[in-house]
Structure formats: C-alpha cells, structure tokens
Amino acid sequence: MNVSGFEPLRYPFIRLNFLHQPKGNPYLHSEDETYEKQRLQSAKLTTFASMKRKTIAFQTFGCKLNFAETSAIARKFTESDYNLVDFKEQADHYVIHSCTVTDHAEKKTRAAIRQALRKNPEASVAVIGCYSQLRPEEIKNIKGVDIVLGNNEKYSLFDHIENQKTDRTEKDIKTGKPQVYEPGFSMGDRTRSFFKVQDGCDYFCTFCAIPYARGRSRSASIASTLEVAGQIAATEVKEVVLTGVNIGDFGKQNGESFYDLLLELEKLQGIERIRISSVEPELLNDDIIRLVAGSKKFMPHFHIPLQSGTDRILALMKRKYKREVFEQRVKTIKELMPHACIAADVITGFPGETDEDFLQTVDFISSLPISYLHVFTYSKRPGTMAATMEMQIQSHIKQKRSRILHKLSDEKKGKFYLENKGLICDVLWESDIEDGFISGFSSNYIRCKKPYNVNSINQIEKVVFIEPDQDGIFIIKPYDE
Ligand code: SF4
C-alpha cells in the first residue's frame, strides 16, 4: 500500500514480542550490535486469542528496515483472524522475510524454510523480501515453498495467503519492480520502535545489491511521515530509531530534506528520544550535527558508514566521499558533543584491497575518536560490479583482516567506556531481566545495568557510570542530585 492509501494502524489489541535479533548489514548501514540484540518478530496476540483460528509465524533476517516492515505486514494478519506464534512453534503459515546482503543471510533463509517444514510439513511457506526479489527462481525451486514475493508485493502477503488454493499445487511467485513506498514501524517491548522513514537507494555502490533489491530512493512527505510518527507517539514507546536504506536521502523526490524532517520531529510530543540510524558521510551535514547537539530529543549517537580508510578503495567502491569528509564529520561531532557515541561500518577484503590499503584503513580508524566498529567481510553479490572485479581477496586474508579490525573495535570501545566513567547520563530501562539485573541504554548508547526493579521498566533515569562489568555492560548508580 502506498502512503496515500495508508490507514491508521490499530494495534491496541496487539502486543508484539520480538524474540530474535536483526543482524548487522553493511550495505544497509547496519546498526549496532546491541540494536541487533533487539529481537525479531514472532508476535503474540494477547487478546481475542480464543477467537483466532489460524496461526502464522514470521522470521525476519537482515536490517532494521526489514524488522519494521515485518511488523507492519504482521499487523494485517492480527487484525484479521490469525494468531501470531513464535517461529519455533507449530504454525499453519510460515513467513520468512529474507535478506540478500551476504551469502550467509541467504543460507539462513534456506535453513529457516527447512526449520518451518520440520515443525509442520503441511504448513504453507512464504518467502518475501530482498532474496526473493533478486533470485525468485532459486527460492521457488526449494521444496516446500509456496509463495515468493518481492519487495513490492510483500505488502499484499495477506491476500496471497488468503487466496491460496487448498491443494497448493501451483507456486505463487510475484516480483515486480520495487517502487511503492509503504511506511512501517516495529513495536517491541514498549521501550523502542524502529520507524521506517525511507526506502531504496540511488547510489549503486559497486559491492551492494540493495538498489537492485529495493529499488530507487523514495520516502513519504514530511506531513505523512509525521502522521505515522504520531501513531508511535500515541503508544508507550519512549524511543524511536529512524530507519531506512539511505535515510539521509529522505525527501529528495518531494523537494524536502532529512534535516527538515528532523526539525519537525524535534517538535513532536509523546516521543522522548530519537536515534538516527546510519547516514552517509556526505549527507550527515553540519546542520544535522548541530541540531542533534542542541537537542534533548535527538540522542548523541551517530552511525556513519566509512567502509574503507583509503580514497583509492572508496573510489573503487564508488562511494560518494573521500576519507577527509568522514574525518571532518567525526571531528565536528566530537567538538560539539565530546561524549557522543560514533559507530562506523567498515568492509574488509574488497577486491583489490592491498595490505597497504588495509594498513592505511587501520591507521585512519586508529587516529579518530570512533567509539566502535561494525566490521564486515566483503561478500561477492551476484549482479554487482565488484563481483566481476579482478583481484578478489582470498578468504583467509579477509578473515585475518577482519580479526584485526574486531580487535581494534574492542580497543576503541574500551577507551570510549573509560572516557565515560564517572559521568552522569540518562538511561532508558528495558523489560528484560537477566541474573536479577535490568538493563538499558544511555543516551550515548552505552549498555547499563542495575538490580532489577519492575518500576524502572520503560523509565528514563539519571545515573552515574561506575564501571563496566566483564561483559562490557556498565554498572551504574542512581544520580543523587
Ligand atoms: S548502494 Fe551504497 S549507499 Fe546505497 S544501500 Fe548500498 S551501500 Fe548504502
């Protein structure tokens, strides 16, 4: 459904429990590991359960965008006569929202199909999303798959499942050109929602299949986006994460800009915290950084895709910036917000990356106040320019470089944590309980914990950072004014 046809969501009857975690995704500017700890779909209806007849289970792979979209798709079922169940449970229908960003992501889709059929050999299985979009025939030929829908068609999954023939002899395959824009947001445990504000990408970086899988960059108008934001604001959610493929590109086709959207969101009542997921370095301009620096609502937490620390490799990747632009962004952020968290994506093993290029990347990252890295090992994606490049890097070299970058990331994180020791910060407590502790994130995205207290759930508390524990979670004490 496109934006003009968007209907207000009716979720008061729905409680979504996200049980799995979005995985890092370099090409979608994947968020942090901790966000990645943020569960997936497998939602449960808490009311009218007895009136429901059919059961459906969702499994989502890939980026936060997929997760936000799964929630929107799942709502159509819960508003009808379906019960949402965990993917590990027996269901009448299984839906796999796929990702194609790496080989590994595709393997996970195939494993999920097998898992579903083991649980219920009679179930119908639908595969939707990026993998379906790019290689529908490959999925169609997997035994037990009944429906394959691309990124345009996935929003009509409900109709496809409802209209399924009982004998299911014919497979239902639909993959048109991805061009609709469908808004969406996830509802987790009251605390945080991933809010889709943009889709697609016009950049065609040479390693990335996303523009082929998700189509050109598009978004709704600011007015329509604010309407959906208002629906999130009407819930108990305290924190919203703005999500998209290339969110800095928001509004391009409407003569609007991402900065204009942020200005409006800043005024929105009912959402206390907003995080901006990754923004391309050249789009993360000083206006945006200054807005965040002067805002109580936008969190001092940035995610900037670097991908390589050499201009030579950046050019081969067809990235739109030189490393100095990235450096400048990091420095401006730290000048205005010394304790801001800055995460950076880096890909290692891109074709032609020499030892010298790699060492330059390591030196460049070492020289900057980056808080931690998302490290991705280059994976050849069919249909992309980089897949046909000569000088593909051998696997063992990629693995070795990846280990070095992970170690560098750990060092960076340790340093960032030390810089925060003794500081005062706001933490939003979440609902999970582990070993008698409750955990949450500080405004600058440090995971904290304290002894469990049910009254703290979904509350923002001013705390003092004491010390990280052995798992890297900061122990805090309440701030005593
Ligand atoms: S083409 Fe480049 S900018 Fe666009 S999604 Fe892929 S990596 Fe990001």
Residues whose N, C-alpha, C, O or C-beta is under 5 A from the ligand:
A	BS01	SF4	P26 Y27 C201 Y203 F204 C205 C208 I210 V245 N246
